[in-house]
């Protein structure tokens, strides 16, 4: 991955986080974080 692609992806993620907090008050980020923790626990079960 080139530096230009990494920078573009980082800016896109930061922009989406800012938009989520501006529009939804961070609800989508909180939802996805909770789902990520459930998924990590699921993966730890299969370890």
C-alpha positions, 0 to 999 in steps of 0.5 A: 500500500502506498503512502497516498492510498494510506493517507486517503483511507485515513482521511476517509475514516476520520471524515466518516467519524466526524460525520457520524458524531455531527449527524448521529452523535456517535451512535453508528460508531458505538454500534459498530464498536459493540459489534466488533467486541462481540466478533472478537469474543467469537474469534477468541472462542475458536482459538 
